[in-house]
Amino acid sequence: MADPIRNLLDELNAALDASGEQSAEVQKNLKDRRDRTKEVLDNEQEITSENFKQADLQDDLIKAIRTQNKEEEKELRLLIARGKAQKRINDQVEYQVGLGKDLVENTLGQLKNIPVFGDFLYKTLNIEGLAEKTGDKIRENITQGFVEGATSGLVEAGFARGFSKLLTPALLAGFIGLTAFATQGIQQGLEKGLGLTGTGRGALQTLFFGDKADAFEKEFGQINALSDELARDLAFSEQRFGLSNENAAVLSKTLTDITDQSQEQVINNLKNVASLAKQNDVAPKKVMEDLASNAEMFAEFSRDGGEALQRASVNANKLGLNLGTVGKISEKLLDFEGSITSELEAQVLTGKSLNLDRARQLALLGETDRLLDEVIKQVGSEAELARMNAIERRSLANAIGVSVTELNKLAQGEGVESVAQQQLNVLKSIDEGIKKIPPGGGQAGDVTANV
């Protein structure tokens, strides 16, 4: 497939060669356009280098837009798009090089910290600077992969070569694969009272995922509570969603205990929750911490594998609250006598038509996400709350079991689309799309088109 940037460079070179009869201004313009196009292409030679620098063409684009130069604007948008793609690839290269270096540094740090003979082994094996050498080797392999994949244009070729050779050099196999694994296994075996036979964990966990395995061992009480495959999955989830070892272990133990889900299913569900949080502009890490710190609520209110609580956490954090607030609301409403008394008092003091019967029903059923929606509906808008005096606000907050500060945040949720409402709207749209299909039947894609 022809490269549009190279085609552009060829066109500009040809125009510049044929510009002898034209003014100096026209020739300068052609030369400037040729030079910046060449700069973007030349940058591809440095795409795997730590010194890569993206071409800055934003000012040129603004000038072209201001002067209504459509031809140059089109060129610049093409060059900027290529520059951004180059930057994304370079960021991936730097991330993978850093990941490889960290892997080695962490392993060597564990080796060096082994009591009595760890420091001796570190010096005897002469492995100072191994992390940097590993990073350099990964960069070389990725660069070579790009060269080999250039004819087909496959970006993946570079990364595939870099990673396939990551663990093959004799440096890693000899120094880390044998020495560190064996010595660390002996140390952990002695610490856990297992003698010299090791920890009972696989090699990958012993070397690279020790912290994760320790967290799962603490929660499940078993040395081999974490599989190698799940350990690798958690390593990526930690980077992408902020799912820490401790939170993953706590939630995995809690949800496998109260549901028939496996650890893998629990972690996959948590990744879905993290994606849901991102869609609602909530930090996934914040939601994960919220779920873990309120794990006891799963035992009390979970009815669908914990999905309602997970959605409730996203909704609550969207308002600057957390599951702790949802828990307080549920406890207040489930104290039927006290809740009804407080509700009546709030009605008398505020003159507000308050009806928490539906909220009490949802709390009893464990539908915590819909409970939050119902409470927000009963609280009303910020404008309504602003018209109340301090005593009225306090009575309303007491009726639903929250502080006045939390009440103010709940009022901000009036008109904000909750997760449950988002899902309902999608289903309604699909339903409308189906209704619009002709009676005689339709074709694939008709529903999507109608939606």
C-alpha positions in Angstrom: 0.0 0.0 0.0 1.4 3.4 -1.0 2.4 5.7 1.8 0.5 9.0 1.6 3.3 10.9 3.4 6.0 9.6 1.0 3.7 10.5 -1.9 3.3 14.0 -0.5 7.1 14.3 -0.2 7.6 13.2 -3.8 5.0 15.7 -5.0 6.6 18.6 -3.1 10.1 17.7 -4.4 8.8 17.7 -7.9 7.0 21.0 -7.4 10.2 22.5 -5.9 12.3 21.3 -8.8 9.8 22.9 -11.3 9.6 26.2 -9.4 12.5 28.0 -11.0 10.3 30.5 -12.8 8.2 31.3 -9.6 8.7 33.9 -7.0 11.1 33.5 -4.0 8.1 33.5 -1.7 6.5 30.5 -3.5 9.8 28.6 -3.5 10.2 29.2 0.2 6.7 28.0 0.9 7.4 24.8 -1.0 10.7 24.3 0.7 9.1 24.7 4.2 6.4 22.2 3.3 9.0 19.8 1.9 11.2 20.1 5.0 8.4 19.5 7.6 7.2 16.5 5.6 10.7 15.1 5.5 11.0 15.7 9.3 8.0 13.6 10.0 9.3 10.8 7.8 12.8 11.0 9.3 11.3 10.6 12.8 10.2 7.1 11.9 13.9 6.2 11.9 14.0 7.1 15.6 10.7 5.6 16.6 12.2 3.1 19.0 14.8 5.5 20.4 14.6 7.1 23.8 15.5 10.4 22.1 12.5 10.3 19.8 10.9 13.8 19.4 7.5 14.4 17.9 7.3 17.1 15.2 5.5 20.2 16.5 3.2 21.4 13.7 0.3 22.8 15.7 1.3 26.5 15.1 1.6 25.8 11.3 -1.9 24.2 11.3 -3.4 27.2 13.1 -1.8 29.6 10.6 -3.1 27.5 7.6 -6.6 27.6 9.1 -6.4 31.3 9.8 -5.3 32.1 6.2 -7.9 29.6 4.8 -5.2 27.6 3.0 -7.1 24.4 2.6 -4.3 22.6 0.8 -1.7 23.2 3.5 -4.3 22.5 6.2 -5.0 19.1 4.7 -1.2 18.3 4.5 -0.7 19.4 8.1 -3.5 17.3 9.5 -2.0 14.3 7.7 1.4 15.0 9.1 0.1 15.6 12.7 -1.9 12.3 12.6 1.3 10.5 11.5 3.3 12.2 14.3 0.7 11.2 16.9 0.8 7.6 15.7 4.6 7.6 15.9 4.4 9.0 19.5 2.0 6.3 20.5 4.4 3.6 19.2 7.4 5.2 20.9 5.4 5.4 24.2 4.7 1.6 23.9 8.4 0.9 23.3 9.5 2.9 26.3 6.9 1.3 28.5 8.0 -2.2 27.5 11.7 -1.4 27.9 10.9 0.1 31.3 8.8 -3.0 32.2 11.7 -5.3 31.3 14.2 -3.3 33.3 11.9 -3.2 36.3 11.4 -6.9 36.1 15.1 -7.6 36.3 15.7 -4.9 39.0 13.0 -6.3 41.2 14.3 -9.8 40.8 17.9 -8.8 41.5 16.8 -6.8 44.5 15.1 -9.9 45.9 18.3 -11.9 45.2 20.5 -9.3 47.0 18.2 -9.2 50.0 18.4 -13.0 50.7 19.9 -13.4 54.2 23.5 -14.5 54.6 24.4 -15.4 51.0 22.3 -13.0 48.9 24.9 -10.2 48.7 27.7 -12.8 48.1 25.8 -14.2 45.1 25.1 -10.8 43.7 28.8 -9.9 43.7 30.0 -13.3 42.6 27.7 -13.4 39.6 28.9 -9.9 38.5 25.4 -8.9 37.5 25.7 -5.1 38.1 24.0 -3.2 35.3 22.0 -6.3 34.1 18.7 -4.3 34.1 20.1 -1.7 31.7 21.5 -4.4 29.5 18.2 -6.1 29.4 16.4 -2.8 28.5 18.9 -2.2 25.7 18.4 -5.7 24.4 14.6 -5.4 24.3 15.0 -2.1 22.4 17.4 -3.7 19.9 15.0 -6.6 19.4 12.0 -4.4 18.9 13.9 -2.2 16.4 15.0 -5.2 14.5 11.4 -6.4 14.4 10.3 -3.1 12.9 13.0 -3.4 10.2 11.9 -7.0 9.4 8.2 -5.9 9.4 8.7 -2.8 7.3 7.8 -4.4 3.9 4.4 -5.5 5.3 3.9 -2.5 7.5 3.2 -4.5 10.6 3.8 -2.5 13.7 3.3 -5.8 15.7 6.4 -7.3 14.2 8.6 -5.1 16.2 7.0 -5.8 19.5 6.7 -9.5 18.8 10.4 -9.8 18.3 11.2 -7.7 21.4 9.1 -9.9 23.7 9.8 -13.3 22.2 13.4 -12.8 23.0 12.9 -11.1 26.3 13.5 -14.2 28.4 15.8 -16.1 26.0 19.3 -14.4 26.6 21.7 -16.4 28.6 22.0 -13.5 31.0 18.4 -13.9 32.1 18.3 -17.7 31.9 21.5 -18.2 33.8 21.5 -15.5 36.4 17.7 -15.0 37.1 16.1 -18.2 35.9 18.3 -20.5 38.0 20.1 -18.7 40.8 17.4 -16.2 41.9 14.6 -18.8 41.7 16.5 -21.4 43.6 17.8 -19.2 46.4 14.6 -17.3 46.8 12.6 -20.5 46.8 14.8 -21.8 49.6 14.4 -18.6 51.7 10.6 -18.6 51.3 10.4 -22.3 52.1 12.3 -21.8 55.3 10.2 -18.7 56.3 6.9 -20.7 55.8 8.1 -23.8 57.6 8.2 -25.8 54.4 11.9 -26.8 54.7 14.1 -26.7 51.6 11.5 -27.9 49.2 10.3 -24.3 48.4 7.0 -22.5 48.6 4.8 -24.8 46.5 4.4 -22.0 43.9 5.2 -22.0 40.3 8.4 -20.4 39.0 6.7 -17.4 37.5 5.0 -16.6 40.9 8.2 -17.1 42.9 10.2 -14.9 40.6 7.9 -12.2 39.3 4.5 -12.3 41.1 5.5 -12.9 44.7 3.6 -9.9 46.1 0.4 -11.0 44.4 0.8 -14.6 45.5 1.4 -13.5 49.1 -1.8 -11.3 49.0 -3.9 -14.3 47.8 -2.2 -16.6 50.3 -3.2 -14.3 53.1 -6.8 -14.2 52.1 -7.3 -17.8 51.0 -4.9 -19.4 53.5 -3.3 -21.6 50.7 0.2 -21.3 49.3 -1.0 -22.0 45.7 -4.2 -19.9 45.8 -3.2 -18.0 42.7 -2.6 -19.6 39.3 0.2 -18.4 37.0 -2.3 -17.3 34.4 -4.3 -15.2 36.8 -1.1 -13.7 38.2 -0.2 -12.5 34.8 -3.7 -11.2 34.2 -3.5 -9.3 37.5 -0.2 -7.7 36.6 -1.8 -6.1 33.5 -5.0 -5.2 35.5 -2.8 -3.4 38.1 -1.2 -1.3 35.4 -4.4 -0.5 33.5 -7.1 -0.2 36.2 -5.2 0.3 39.5 -6.4 -3.1 40.9 -3.8 -3.6 43.7 -2.8 -7.1 44.9 -4.5 -6.6 48.2 -7.8 -5.4 46.7 -7.8 -8.1 44.1 -7.3 -10.8 46.8 -9.9 -9.4 49.2 -12.6 -9.0 46.4 -11.7 -12.4 44.9 -12.1 -14.2 48.3 -15.3 -12.3 49.2 -17.0 -12.9 45.9 -16.0 -16.5 45.4 -17.3 -17.2 48.9 -20.8 -15.7 48.4 -21.2 -16.7 44.7 -20.5 -19.7 42.5 -18.0 -17.6 40.5 -14.3 -18.7 40.0 -11.4 -16.4 40.7 -11.0 -15.8 36.9 -14.7 -14.8 36.6 -14.4 -12.4 39.6 -11.4 -10.7 38.1 -13.0 -10.4 34.7 -16.1 -8.9 36.3 -13.9 -6.4 38.1 -12.3 -5.4 34.8 -15.8 -4.8 33.4 -16.5 -2.6 36.5 -13.3 -0.7 35.8 -14.4 -0.1 32.2 -17.8 1.1 33.4 -16.1 3.5 35.8 -14.0 5.0 33.0 -17.1 5.4 30.9 -18.6 7.5 33.7 -15.4 9.6 34.2 -14.7 7.9 37.5 -11.1 6.7 38.4 -11.2 2.8 38.3 -8.7 2.6 41.1 -11.0 4.7 43.3 -13.9 2.2 42.7 -11.6 -0.8 43.3 -10.5 0.6 46.7 -14.1 1.4 47.5 -15.3 -2.1 46.8 -12.4 -3.7 48.8 -12.8 -1.5 51.8 -16.6 -2.2 51.9 -16.3 -6.0 51.1 -18.5 -6.8 54.1 -21.4 -5.2 52.3 -21.3 -8.0 49.7 -22.2 -10.5 52.3 -25.1 -8.3 53.6 -26.6 -6.8 50.4 -25.3 -8.9 47.5 -28.0 -10.6 45.4 -26.7 -10.9 41.9 -23.0 -11.8 42.2 -22.3 -8.3 43.6 -23.1 -6.5 40.3 -25.6 -4.1 41.9 -23.1 -3.1 44.6 -20.4 -2.6 41.9 -22.7 -0.3 39.9 -23.7 1.5 43.1 -20.0 2.1 43.8 -19.6 3.7 40.4 -22.7 5.9 40.9 -21.6 6.9 44.4 -18.1 7.8 43.4 -19.5 9.8 40.5 -21.1 12.1 43.1 -18.0 12.2 45.4 -19.4 9.6 47.7 -18.7 5.9 48.3 -20.3 2.6 49.3 -19.9 3.6 52.9 -22.6 6.2 52.3 -24.8 3.6 50.5 -24.3 1.2 53.5 -25.4 3.9 56.0 -28.5 4.6 53.9 -29.4 0.9 53.8 -28.9 0.5 57.5 -31.1 3.5 58.3 -33.9 2.4 56.0 -33.8 -1.2 57.3 -34.4 0.0 60.8 -38.1 0.3 59.8 -39.5 1.8 63.0 -36.7 4.4 63.4 -36.7 5.1 59.6 -40.5 5.8 59.4 -40.3 8.0 62.5 -37.5 10.1 61.0 -39.3 10.2 57.7 -42.4 11.7 59.3 -40.4 14.2 61.3 -38.6 15.4 58.1 -42.0 15.8 56.4 -43.3 17.9 59.2 -40.2 20.1 59.4 -39.6 20.5 55.7 -43.2 20.4 54.3 -41.7 18.1 51.7 -43.7 15.1 50.4 -41.2 12.4 51.3 -41.9 8.7 50.6 -39.2 6.3 51.4 -41.3 3.1 51.0 -39.8 2.2 47.7 -36.2 2.9 49.0 -36.9 0.6 51.9 -38.0 -2.1 49.6 -34.9 -1.8 47.4 -32.6 -1.9 50.5 -34.3 -5.1 51.6 -33.9 -6.6 48.2 -30.2 -5.6 48.1 -30.7 -3.5 44.9 -28.2 -0.9 46.1 -27.7 0.7 42.7 -31.4 1.4 42.3 -31.6 2.3 46.0 -29.2 5.2 45.4 -31.3 6.4 42.4 -34.5 6.4 44.5 -32.9 8.3 47.4 -31.5 10.9 45.0 -35.1 11.2 43.6 -36.5 11.7 47.1 -33.8 14.3 48.1 -34.6 16.5 45.2 -32.6 19.1 43.5 -29.9 21.4 44.8 -32.3 24.3 44.3 -34.8 22.7 46.6 -32.1 22.0 49.2 -30.9 25.6 49.0 -34.3 26.8 50.1 -34.2 24.8 53.3 -32.8 26.1 56.6 -30.2 24.2 58.7 -32.7 22.3 60.8 -34.7 21.2 57.7 -31.6 19.9 56.0 -30.5 18.1 59.2 -33.9 16.4 59.5 -33.9 15.3 55.8 -30.3 14.0 56.1 -31.3 12.0 59.3 -34.3 10.5 57.5 -32.0 8.8 55.0 -29.1 8.2 57.3 -26.4 10.5 56.0 -24.6 13.7 57.0 -25.6 17.1 55.7 -22.5 17.1 53.5 -23.4 13.8 52.0 -27.0 15.1 51.5 -25.6 18.0 49.4 -23.7 15.6 47.2 -26.8 13.4 46.7 -28.7 16.5 45.6 -26.1 17.1 42.9 -27.1 13.7 41.5 -30.6 15.0 40.4 -30.6 14.8 36.6 -27.3 12.9 36.4 -27.8 9.7 34.4 -27.0 6.6 36.6 -25.4 3.4 35.3 -28.8 1.6 35.6 -30.5 4.4 33.6 -27.7 4.2 30.9 -28.3 0.5 30.5 -32.1 0.9 30.4 -31.8 3.6 27.7 -29.6 1.3 25.6 -32.3 -1.5 25.9 -35.0 1.0 25.0 -33.1 2.1 21.9 -32.6 -1.5 20.8 -36.3 -2.1 21.3 -37.2 0.9 19.2 -34.8 -0.3 16.5 -36.5 -3.7 16.4 -39.9 -2.1 16.1 -38.8 -0.2 13.0 -37.9 -3.4 11.1 -40.4 -4.0 8.2 -43.0 -6.7 8.8 -41.6 -8.8 6.1 -38.3 -9.0 7.8 -35.0 -7.2 7.4 -31.3 -7.6 6.9 -28.3 -7.7 9.2 -27.6 -4.3 10.6 -31.2 -3.0 10.4 -31.5 -2.7 14.2 -28.3 -0.8 14.5 -29.3 1.5 11.7 -32.7 2.2 13.2 -31.2 2.9 16.7 
